[in-house]
Amino acid sequence: MDADATRSQLAAALARVAGGDRAALRMVYQDTSAKLFGVCLRILKDRSEAEDVLQDVYVTVWRKAATFDPGRASPITWMVAIARNRAIDRLRARAAGRLEPIEAADAVSDPAPAAVERVELAQQHQRLIRCLEELDARHASAIRAAFLDGATYEELAARMKVPLGTMKSWIRRGLLKLRACLER
C-alpha cells in the first residue's frame, strides 16, 4: 500500500475513532504504535515510562480524535505531536519531582565570598601591592615572578643574569621585608 493510501486509511480510522469505534482505535494502534513508542522512548530514554506515555497518547487520541483535521496535518504527524508533547510533559514532571522545597535554600551555601570578605581581600591586596612597591625593584620583580608567575629560582637567576645564591638572597630578604611591612 502506498503512502497516500495508508494516510487516507489512517485518517478514515481516526474519523471512526471520533465516533467511538473501538475496532478503529485498535487498527490505529496497530498501525502507529511502533513509531509513537519510538518517539516516546527517544525522548524519555526509559522503556517503562515510554510505555506509560504511549498509553496516555492513545487515551488522548480516543478523546480528541474529533479534533483531527486531515487538511492541516497527516494523521501520523498529528499523533507524533501528541506523543512528543506527552513525553516532554513527563520529562518536566520528572524534573519537577526532584526539586527541593524553597525552605531548603537556606542550607545551600554560596561559595562566593561575602561582601565583607571581598572588601577585606581587596584591602589586603592593596596592602600587598603597597608593600611590594616599597621593596627594591629587582627584589619585588623576583618575588612577583617566583610567586605569581611560578618561575623557579634558577630561571630567575638566568633571566636577571645573577648567580643562583644571589637570587635566593634577594627573594629571602624581600620576603622578610614584605612580612614586616604587612605586619605593621
Phi, psi and omega in degrees: 000135182280171186298320181294320180293319179297316179299316180296318180296318180293320178296320179294321179295321178295324177296321177290325177298321179300331178272003177093017182279108182291325179296324178293321178296320178300317179295317178299317179299312182299323184278339189236348189298322181297314181294315182292324176297319178300319178298312181297316182294320179297323181281315187273333181057027178216118186300315182297315179294322179298321177295318178298315181294322179300320177298316177300324180299315182287333172295318178295318178299317179300315183284328188247014181302329181293339181273352179292130180241107182297344178283340182263326182203161175285158181301318182291324177297318179298315182286326176296321178298318177298313181298315180299313181296319179295319180294319178294320176301320179294319177300315181296320179295321178297316180293321180294329179292339180270356182286143178273154175294156184301331180296335181288348181295334178298328183278349181277123181270149177261117183290344180289144179295146178292167183301318180297316179296321180294321178295316179298317178297319179296319179294318178297321179297316179297318178298318179297316178298315179299316180293323177296324179292336179283341181284161171304140185303320180293320180294315180298319180296318180294318179296315179300313182295320182288315189263339179257324181263345179082018179288146178275164178301319180298315179298318181294319179298317179293317182296319183266002176056050175229158177297155181302316180300321178296317180298316178299320179295317180300313182293318180298310180296320180297319179294321178297316178295320179298316178299314179298320180295318182290334181277351179291000000 
